[in-house]
């Protein structure tokens, strides 16, 4: 009974801040309908978001798969945000001491474990793409999707920027152009994926890249600036300066690095090969016109989030196995 009284008092204090009495809120609660599962997850809306552009049945698989992928990316960004901006409140005598938080080792590791699990699910899920559609159907309905491309996943680009310093996302062939005085904007212009959307025949930007930049360029630059000092690598260095890192954290970072930059693109590569390779040895372009054979293989990109954590041998053999 005492506990119930304390809760009522806490509710009264909470709702008094709105200028309304607790009685009014309780009356509204009595009038409210019960919450259902389908309303909570917005199921009807969710199931209305698949709108194929052709009559090929397997196009729905293609759409749902990519929607699920984007939801996992959203979960990844949720965890990255927590690591960057949250942690354990610094408290004194049960009260928050100041308007800041301190990232703890255990908090960092727990969120990294979540990120690794999400990418495990994403990597394994590519079997749906590789084995789950008829090639004949895919090669037909994909023509109705031009010039849209998974290349245009803004959330994936943000995951990369929130995971490492921007310099590690520069295309490997352009890293010799980096100097101490180069601006963040200039570094951003050298980012690896822009090179991946250059037409192999004309050597010009594909329309897919032009669309992508038009919609997200400003957002990306703002996001990159926001995470400049609080991406995963910077948060690791922050903990290291205080002696707050351990071997498990390092292994979790390396595992995450490998999953995002090797296992995930290789799963994507297998899918592309399944549907775009021809018996003649030639291959179709991706729907966005990207040169997927040069863009996807990790040994070509040599994209590594945390190169300082690896031995010379590990770096040399990155993406080869």
JOQUIVEN-V95080 format. One record per helix or strand of 2 or more residues. SS is the DSSP state (h for helix, s for strand). FROM is the first residue (numbers start at 0). TO is the last residue. If there is no record, write none. Layout:
ss=<SS & SS>
from=<FROM & FROM>
to=<TO & TO>
//
This chain:
ss=<h & h & h & h & h & s & s & h & h & h & h & h & h & h & h & h & h & h & h & h & h & h>
from=<1 & 21 & 36 & 42 & 57 & 87 & 94 & 104 & 134 & 149 & 153 & 165 & 171 & 183 & 191 & 206 & 231 & 246 & 291 & 297 & 306 & 311>
to=<15 & 30 & 39 & 45 & 84 & 91 & 101 & 130 & 143 & 151 & 162 & 168 & 176 & 188 & 195 & 225 & 240 & 275 & 294 & 300 & 308 & 315>
//
